[in-house]
């Protein structure tokens, strides 16, 4: 089945009554939900977003319509998508986990409310004036995917103590996030005395090519950028990492559940719930300018012990005791 650049789901069509006899129906507000990944990889995230909406009093198809736009890594469609959303004057744009979409939305409209989930400092990105006083039409959640890179890389080194050369996989289509990730890894690598090898991939084929290069220029471990597209390709990434016998790390627990060696980062599922809560609050009348940017406080360290055994890694008991979850 050919995948579309993005998928839009709308409510059911109206019953074909004669115009004169049709009763006046209240119009439900429309939320445009935009994510850089794929629908089949976002089930848990969607459930959390909908839970947040329910907490704020909104149930999809009852008193709110949600349009789902899954980019599947094809960020070139974002400008046209934003132009269409602004033309139709949707009630709200939610961009959990996609800085590209959040920045495009901010550039496209100064009036439609935007609720983001940003892995980077939203002040630095220009999404808000400050965390306490956003000062515009955007607010949301900062979930610190890049501030924890040094911690994540240190844990990976503890799991693979003989590692000297670390490969870093980045998505060139998310230039700001890729640059931030690479800079953070390079800074941490200097402290940990590690060499860094850079790999780039923005499509499934390029992911295959990146792993093929690992077999020629052998790295000791792999650090994967926190990225919605990579999350949607987590099974592919985990399969290739196992094929190459490559210890790999990411910020998302879902990546470790798929088979990567470990993950360390904030609770992404909770971030989606919080975006849902804020979205519902704004539909009720709250203004983004009055809603401070929330900051994630839940951090998770997950070890896939099954993968560690397959890679013949001896995980210290002290490290297992520090893990929030151990996948047997």
N, C-alpha and C positions, 0 to 999 in steps of 0.2 A: 504494500500500500504506500503510495507516495505521501510523504509528510508535507504538510503545508508550512509556509513560513510562519504563520500564526493561525490559531484556531479561535474563532469567536462563537461563543454559545449564548444564545438569546432565549428568552422565555418563549412559551408556545404561541402559536398564531392565534389571533382572535377568531371567535366563532363568526361565521359568515351570515350575520343577521342583516336584514335590510337596514340601511343607514337611519331611516326615520324611527325605526322601532328599537334600535340599539340603546340600552341604558348607558348613561355616562359612567365610565369606569375611572377610578382614581389612577393616576400614572405613578408607577413605582419608580423610585430613584434607581439610576444605573451606575454601578461601580465597574470601572475598567480595571481588571486585575492583570498585571503584566509580569511575566517571569522569563528569565533567560533560558530556562531548561525545557523539558518535555513533559507533557501531561502524564504519561505513564510512569514518570519518576517522581511525581509530586503529590501522590495520594495522601501521604501523612501530613504534608505541608498544607494542603487544601483543607483537610479535616480540622487542622489547628486554626486556620484563618476563619473558617465557618464557625468554629467554636467561639472565637473572639467576637464575631458579629452577633451570635446568639446572646453572649454575655451583655452586649450593648442593646439588645432588644430587637435584632433584625434576623429574620429567617429567609433564606434564599427562596425565591418564587412565591413567597407569601407577602412580604412587604419590601423586598428589595430584589433587583435583578443584577446578576453578576455576569459580565462578559469576560471570558478567560482567553487571554492572548499568550500563547506559548511560543516563544521565539526560537527555541531549539538551537541557540547559538547564532542565529541569523540576525544580527543587530542592524544590518543595512535596511531592514524594513521599518525600523523604529520611527524615522522622521515622517513617513507617510501615515503610519499608524497614529502618531500624535496629532497630525493635522486633521485626520478624520475624527478623532475623539473631541478635539476642540471645536470642529465644525458642528458636531452633533450636541455639544454642550452636555457631556455626561456629568453626573453629580459629583463624582470623585474618581481619582486615579490612584490605585494602590500598586506600589512597585517593590514588594518585599524581595530582597536579595538581588536586585539589579540596579547598580549605580548608573549604567548606561541609560536605562529607561527613566530613572528618576531625574537625571540631568536633562534628558530630552524633554520630559514633561515640564520641568521648571523653565526651560527655554521657550516652550510652546505656549504656556499660559501663565498669567499672573492672577487669574481669578478662580479657576477650578481647583478645589482642594487636592493636595497630593499627600499621600501617606507612604513614606518610604521605609525600607529596612536596609540600612547602609552598613557595609562592612568597614567603611572608613569614616574618618571624622567628617560629619556633614557640614561643619563650619568651614573646614579646609576645602571641601568640594564646592562650596558656594550654595549649598541647598538651603541653609538657614544662616541667620545673622549670629545667633548664639544658641547654645543648647537650652538655656533657661527661657529665652525669649526669641523664638524662631523668626519673628518679624516679617512674615510673608504668608504665602498660601501653602507652605509645605511644613510638615513635621513628621515624626516617626520614631524609629528605633535605630540606635547605633549598637551593632553587635560585635564589634572589636575583632574582626577576623585577622587583621594585620598587626594589631598591637601585641598579639600573643605568639607571633612567629618565632621569636627567640626561645620562648618556653617550649613551643612545639618541636623546634629543631633540637633543643637540648634533650627532650625526652626520646626523640628518635635516636640520638647518639647513645643514650643510655641503653636502648634496646639493641643497638648495633654498635658496640664499643670499638670494633675494628674499622669502622667506616672512616675513610679519609676524603673520598670524593663524593659529593652530593649532587645529583641531578635535580634541576628545578624545572617543572613543567608549567608553562604560563600560556595564557590565551591572548594572542596579540589583538583580538577584536575587542577586548576590554582593556584598552591601553593603560588607563589610569590605575586600575586594580593590578594589572600585570607588573607595571613599573613599581608600584608600592610593595608588592610581594617580593620582587627581585631585590629591591633595595634593602628590605628588612632581612631577607635571607643572607645577603652578602655581608651585612653588618654583623649578624649573629655568627656567621661562618668565620669571620675574622677572629672573633673572641674564642670560638671553639676550635680554631685552627683546622678548618675544613676547606677543601677546594670546592668550587662551584662550577657546574656544567649546566648551561642553559638550553632547554628544549622548548620549542613553540608548537602549538597545535590548536586549531580552531574548528576542525571538522573531524568526524570519525576516521577518515582516511589518514589525516595528518597525525592523529593519535597513534595509529598503527605505525606510521613512518617514524614517529618519535621513539617508540619502543624498539623498532628495528635498529635505530642508531645506537641504542644502549648496548646491543649485542656486539657492536664494533668498538665503541668507546666506553668501556665498562665503567659504570659508576657503582658505588657501594650501597647507595640508598637513594630513594626518590622522594622529593618533596613536591606535592601537587597544589597549585594555587587554589584557594577557595573560590569557586566559580560555579554559577548555576548550570552552565553547559556541561562542565565536568561532572557535576552531581548527577545530571541526567544520563551520563555515560559511565556511571560508576561500575556497572557490571563489566563493561569492556575494559576499563582501567584495571579492575581487580584481576580479571582473567589474564591480561597481558603481563601484569606485575608478577603473577604466579608463574606464568610461562617462562619469564626471564629470571625467575627466582630473585625478585627485587623487593626488598623491604621498602614499603611506601607509606607515606603519612599525608593526612589532609585534616582540615578543620572540622569536617562534618562526621558525626557518628555514623550516618548512613553509609559513608564510604568504608568505614571499618566493618560495619555489618555486611557489606557486599564482599569483603575479603581482603581489604588492605590491612596492613599490619597494625596500624594504630590511627587514632585521631585525637586531636585536642583542640577545643574551641568552645564557644558559647553554644547554648541550646538553641539551634536554628528553629526547631519546631515551636518553641515558646515565642521566638521573635515573630513568626507568622501569626500566632494567636494575638500578640500585642498589636500588630498592624490591624487585625480585624477589630479589636476593641476600639482603637482610635478611629477607624473608618466609621464604625457604627455611631460613635460619639459625635463625629462631625455631621453625619446625616441627621442626628437629633438636634443640631443647632450649634454645637461647639465650633469655635473658630481655630484654625491651625495656629494662628498667631498667639493664642492663649494656651496652647498645649505644649509644654516643654518636651524636648526630645528625650525619650526614655533611653536608658543605657542598660544593656544586658548585664546581669549579675551572676547567671548560672553558667559555670564552666564545667566541661566534662572531659575526662581522660578515659579513652576506651582502648583496650588492647584486644586484638583478635588472637587468642592463644592457639587456636587451630592453625592459623596462618604461621604463627611463630614456630610451631612444631614442624610444619611442612618445610619451613626455611631452615630448620635445625638451629634455631636461636634459643639460647638458654636465658629465659626471662628471670631476673632476680626476684626472689620472693618479696623483697622490699618494694620493688617497682609494682608488682602485682597488688600489693597492699595499698598503694597510692592510687590505683586505678578506680574510677567510679563504676566501671563495668568491665568484666572480663568475659569475652565471648569464647565459650568452650568449643 
